[in-house]
């Protein structure tokens, strides 16, 4: 099953504009051919790797990530560069969004309307905390972060994101991007004004059109759901990786290493070798049949960034 769900406009926060859906047909087309079983195999994440580095040029690391293998919740957040409070924004997103998502499996199970509501409410909670922080500290008035969220419920991968953090799914030999960047260049691509190759080197390629921050979201987060299969591998990353490593190379690296932590290190090394000018953060997790005899990773791994 592959599905993308958008919030009901009547359920959105009053100050949040209705979402733009121009990219949804292209996402659905890209996901054609994925698994269509109505009863997905029960899976559990058993191995994960995560790492965040300052990179070659930045004075600080405004990225954050977390991997909760016990609840199968994984996140990457990227503080908006150039604005004071980026680190705090990314930390706020991780701290406020992850806990309610982690409770989904034990509380409601795979109930799509409720899952969508919980995701939306969690992101709005993060935004309200930033508004409160900005009330005490004027320098935080432009704080914000992009984010990618992936979690597994009853054998299905649920994905939501804001901005240009990405989630990829490696199934067999095929790598599929499950998110669509909310950026200036993606809007131009959708409008036929730029090709993907032109967008890759465009001077405005880093301008995001949607962030979790003091300002209301310009586009409400959608929820994409795909069925998982044993052996699938999922990558979450910040744009410090994808800005300098193309999808074909990502696929090669994801296929080349058996251990998630090893592939995370290879991905980050590749980004730094390609002269990434941003912080670089990756989370990789593998899924396996739930009754497989394997010890799960540490139940909760929350990473503060390490400088490289």
Secondary structure, 3 states (H helix, E strand, C coil): CEEEECCCHHHCCCCCCCCCCCCHHHHHHHCCCCCCCCCCCCEEEEEEEEEEECCCCCCCCCEEEEEECCCCEEEEEEECCCCCCHHHHHHHHHHHHHHHHHCHHHHCCCCHHHHHHHHHHHHHHHHHHHHHHHHHCHHHCCCEEEEEEEEEECCEEEEEEECCCEEEEEECCEEEECCCCCEHHHHHHHCCCCCHHHHHCCCCCCCECCCEECCCCCCCCCEEEEECCCCCEEEEECHHHHCCCCHHHHHHHHHHCCCHHHHHHHHHHHHHHCCCCCCEEEEEEEEEECCCCCCCCCCCEEECCCCC
